[in-house]
Structures are given as C-alpha cells and as structure tokens.
Amino acid sequence: MSKATVSGTKPAAPKTHHGIDHSIDLGHGNSPAAWTCVIVMLVGALIASIAFVIANSPIFWGGIAVMFLGLLAGFIMRKAGYGVGGSKLKNTGH
C-alpha cells in the first residue's frame, strides 16, 4: 500500500440505489428505549423457550406475553422521548 496522500480531490458523490442515499449513517438504535425493548423481549423469549422444552403451555404463552410487553415498553419509552434523537436524551453522537 502506498502512503502517499491524495490532495485536491472532490468528495465522492453519494451512492444511490433506487433513489436511496446509502451514505447516510442510520445508527443502530442505541437508546434507553431500544435497550429496554430488546432486554425485556429476550427475557420473554428465554421464558417461552424453557416452557416449550418442558412442555408447559401456560408458561410458554406467558413468555410470549412478556415479549409483547417489551415491545410496548419500547414504544412508550420512544414516545416519552427516550428513543434515538428523543427530547430526553443528550445527542452526543454515541
């Protein structure tokens, strides 16, 4: 590899595919709302998985309900301003 620097070049034009600009950083959903949603849903999936293995239907459906509660908690937290770019968060770029 060459260590020579390139000077005097223009920045590359945004790459588009079907009218979508792929040069925009979309982020990864790092917010309290997203983390709460994912963690609660993982706990629900764990409960449902264990119940499936031991063939216990009421606990299985309880695990499914916990997963839906996680989805609801994430949605409510996002609306309350704890999502990406939310009013309650300081936008530090991390």
C-alpha positions as CSV (number, residue, x, y, z in Angstrom):
1,M,0.0,0.0,0.0
2,S,1.2,3.5,-0.8
3,K,1.5,6.0,2.0
4,A,1.1,8.9,-0.4
5,T,-1.8,11.3,0.3
6,V,-4.3,12.3,-2.3
7,S,-4.9,16.0,-2.4
8,G,-7.2,18.2,-4.4
9,T,-9.9,15.6,-4.9
10,K,-13.6,16.2,-4.5
11,P,-15.6,14.1,-2.1
12,A,-17.3,11.2,-3.7
13,A,-20.9,11.7,-4.7
14,P,-23.4,9.8,-2.5
15,K,-24.1,6.3,-3.7
16,T,-27.7,5.8,-4.5
17,H,-29.7,2.7,-5.3
18,H,-33.3,3.1,-6.4
19,G,-33.3,6.7,-5.1
20,I,-31.9,5.8,-1.6
21,D,-28.8,7.6,-0.4
22,H,-26.6,4.9,1.3
23,S,-24.0,7.4,2.5
24,I,-26.2,8.5,5.4
25,D,-25.3,6.9,8.8
26,L,-28.6,5.4,10.1
27,G,-27.2,4.5,13.6
28,H,-28.0,1.3,15.5
29,G,-30.8,2.3,17.7
30,N,-28.6,2.9,20.8
31,S,-31.1,4.4,23.2
32,P,-32.7,3.5,26.5
33,A,-36.0,2.7,24.7
34,A,-34.3,0.3,22.3
35,W,-32.2,-1.4,25.0
36,T,-35.2,-1.8,27.3
37,C,-37.3,-3.3,24.5
38,V,-34.6,-5.8,23.5
39,I,-33.8,-6.9,27.0
40,V,-37.4,-7.5,28.0
41,M,-38.1,-9.3,24.8
42,L,-35.0,-11.5,25.3
43,V,-36.2,-12.4,28.8
44,G,-39.7,-13.3,27.3
45,A,-38.0,-15.4,24.6
46,L,-36.0,-17.2,27.3
47,I,-39.1,-17.9,29.4
48,A,-41.0,-19.2,26.3
49,S,-38.1,-21.3,25.2
50,I,-37.7,-23.1,28.5
51,A,-41.5,-23.6,28.7
52,F,-41.5,-25.1,25.3
53,V,-38.8,-27.6,26.2
54,I,-40.7,-28.7,29.4
55,A,-44.0,-28.7,27.5
56,N,-45.8,-26.1,29.7
57,S,-48.3,-24.2,27.6
58,P,-49.3,-21.5,30.2
59,I,-45.7,-20.5,30.9
60,F,-45.0,-20.5,27.2
61,W,-47.8,-18.1,26.5
62,G,-46.7,-16.0,29.5
63,G,-43.3,-15.7,27.8
64,I,-44.9,-14.6,24.6
65,A,-46.9,-12.0,26.6
66,V,-43.6,-10.7,28.2
67,M,-42.2,-10.3,24.6
68,F,-45.2,-8.2,23.7
69,L,-44.8,-6.1,26.9
70,G,-41.2,-5.4,25.9
71,L,-42.4,-4.2,22.5
72,L,-45.0,-2.0,24.2
73,A,-42.4,-0.7,26.8
74,G,-40.0,0.3,24.0
75,F,-42.8,2.1,22.1
76,I,-43.9,4.0,25.1
77,M,-40.4,5.0,26.1
78,R,-39.7,6.2,22.5
79,K,-42.9,8.4,22.6
80,A,-41.8,9.7,26.0
81,G,-38.5,11.0,24.5
82,Y,-36.1,8.2,25.3
83,G,-35.7,6.9,21.7
84,V,-32.9,7.9,19.2
85,G,-32.9,11.6,18.9
86,G,-35.5,11.9,21.7
87,S,-36.1,15.1,23.7
88,K,-34.9,13.5,27.0
89,L,-31.5,12.4,25.6
90,K,-28.4,14.4,25.0
91,N,-27.3,13.8,21.4
92,T,-23.6,13.1,21.8
93,G,-23.3,11.0,18.7
94,H,-22.7,7.8,20.5
